[in-house]
Amino acid sequence: MSIEDYSTELIKTAKELKELAFEYKKARADYSQALNGLITLIHKASLAGDKASFDNKIPKLLETQFKDEAAMLIKQFHGSQALYKGLEEVLKAYQAHISGIQSVIKYNLSGEIAEATKHKYGGN
């Protein structure tokens, strides 16, 4: 592959990474919204003083008058959390791919520069 081919691949991969980054941002926003909603419900349901951990208070919300809202927020909370954590791994893979392409381009360019210098100054 030529440097131009690698550059094209780099641009394509960077665009895909950018799209995934926006999906990640949306998933994190959905997660934060659900988390804030659950914290609010915990306080409304007077579970804030409960010594249970946050994760153990969540199922208790389903036994309160707020169970319908809690069920929706719990689903959003877990779904968006799974999505953003999965996207984090995909983003890392894309970043590694981009880094690899950049390394190949840099390696090829340094070889071309060395070759041009060799020809210019009459090296063997």
N, C-alpha and C positions, 0 to 999 in steps of 0.2 A: 504494500500500500504506500502511496505517496503521502507527503506531508499534507497536501490539499485534501486527500481522502480522510486522513486523521483529523484535520481541522473541521471538515464537514461533520464527521462523527461527533466531535467535541461539541459543536454548536447544537446538533440535534439532541444530544444527551443533556446538555445544559438546559435546553428548553423543556425537556421532559421533567428534569429535576425541579425547575421553576413551577411547573404545573402541580407536581406532587407537593411542593412546599406550600402552595395555596390550599390544597386539600388538607394538609397537616394543620395549617393555621385554623381552618374551619372546624376540624375535629377537636382541636384544643379549645376553641371558643365554645363549642357545644358541650364539651366536658366541664368547662368552668361554669357555664350556665346551669347545668344539672347539679354540680357540686354546690353552688350557691343556693339553689332551690332546695336541695336536701338539708343543708344547714339551717335554712329558714324554717323548714318543716320540723326539724328536730327541736328548734326553740318554740315553735307554735304548739307542738305536742308535749311540751314540758319534759323533753327527754335530755335536755342539755345537762342537767344535774346528775343524770344517770352515770354510774361509774364505768359503764361498758365503753369499749372503744368505738370509734366512729363507724367502722365496718359492722360492728354488732348492733349499733343503734338503727342502722338502715332497715333491717327486717322488722324491727319493732314498729316502724312507721306504718307498716301494713296492717297493724292492729289498732290503728287510731282512726279518727274521723277523717283524716287526710289520706286514706289508703289509695283512692283513685289517683290523686295527684302524685302521691309517693310512687305508685307503680309506674307511672309514666316517666317520672324523673329517674327512677332506678334503672329502667330500661335505657334511657338516654345516657345516663352516667356510665353504665357498663359497656354499652355499644360504642360510644365515642371514645372511651378509654381504650378499648381493644383496637379500634381503628387508628388512633393516634400512635399507639405503641407499635402497631404493625408498620405504619408509615415511617416511623423513626428508623426501623431496620431497613426498609426499602431505600430511604434517603441516604443512609450510610453506604449501602451498596452502590447507589448512583455516584456518590462522592468518591468512592474508591475507584469506580470505573473512569470517572473524569480524571482523577489523579494519575491513573495508569496511562490514559491517552496523552496527558500532558507530558509524562515522563518519556513516552515514545517520541513525541514531537521534539522535545528538548534533545534527546539522544540523537535523533536524525539530523537536527539542525547543527549540533556540535560537530557531527561527522562531516557534514557538508562544508562547514566553516574551515575545519582542519584540512579538508581536501582542497578547497579553494586557496588557502594559505600556502599549502604545499606546492600547488601549481604556480602560484604567483611568484614565490621566492625560490623556485627551482629545487625543491626537496625531492628525494627519491621515493 
